[in-house]
């Protein structure tokens, strides 16, 4: 009986040690976002190199879409953010100064821990 209790105690301690060393508490808390800029009048047209402004309270993120009209960013905390995408095109390059058309699209995005949230912003 004494031998059995020693073995049981050894097995129990070994099992606890194994659980403590094999437990990986890696939280997937990063909040990833993908902003896709599209033209409102033709939703198949992506807008490359558009300026992206993300604001809410003391959060200010500035970036630009890539050649495929996509902007990616990762934050450590979840949040609800305001997104503004702006793009300008030349209307008349012969005028002095040249005439530009500023196109703007706005929306909100809610970031969730461990997820990649995709939001399409339609620019008018």
Residue pairs with C-beta under 8 A, 6 or more apart in sequence:
27 113
27 114
28 113
28 114
29 76
29 77
29 113
29 114
30 74
30 75
30 76
30 113
30 114
31 74
31 75
31 76
31 77
31 78
31 79
31 111
31 112
31 113
31 114
31 115
31 117
32 72
32 73
32 74
32 111
32 115
32 116
32 117
33 72
33 73
33 74
33 75
33 81
33 109
33 111
33 116
33 117
33 118
33 119
34 70
34 71
34 72
34 116
34 117
34 118
34 119
35 52
35 54
35 65
35 70
35 71
35 72
35 73
35 83
35 85
35 109
35 119
35 121
36 46
36 65
36 69
36 70
36 71
36 118
36 119
36 120
36 121
37 46
37 47
37 50
37 52
37 65
37 69
37 70
37 71
37 85
37 87
37 105
37 120
37 121
37 123
38 44
38 45
38 46
38 47
38 69
38 120
38 121
38 122
38 123
39 45
39 46
39 47
39 103
39 122
39 123
40 105
40 122
40 123
40 124
41 124
43 122
46 65
46 68
46 69
46 70
47 65
47 69
47 85
47 87
47 103
47 123
48 65
48 66
48 67
48 68
48 69
49 64
49 65
49 66
49 67
49 87
50 64
50 65
50 69
50 85
50 86
50 87
50 123
51 62
51 63
51 64
51 85
51 86
51 87
52 61
52 62
52 63
52 64
52 65
52 71
52 83
52 84
52 85
53 60
53 61
53 62
53 83
53 84
53 85
53 86
54 60
54 61
54 62
54 63
54 73
54 81
54 82
54 83
54 84
54 109
55 61
55 81
55 82
55 84
56 79
56 80
56 81
56 82
59 79
59 81
61 73
61 81
63 71
63 73
64 71
65 71
65 85
75 111
77 111
78 110
78 111
78 112
78 113
79 110
79 111
80 108
80 109
80 110
80 111
81 108
81 109
81 110
81 111
82 106
82 107
82 108
83 106
83 107
83 108
83 109
83 119
83 121
84 104
84 105
84 106
85 104
85 105
85 106
85 121
85 123
86 102
86 103
86 104
86 105
86 123
87 102
87 103
87 123
88 100
88 101
88 102
88 103
89 100
89 101
89 103
90 98
90 99
90 100
91 98
91 99
91 100
91 101
92 98
92 99
103 123
103 124
104 123
104 124
105 121
105 122
105 123
105 124
106 121
107 119
107 121
109 117
109 119
110 117
111 117
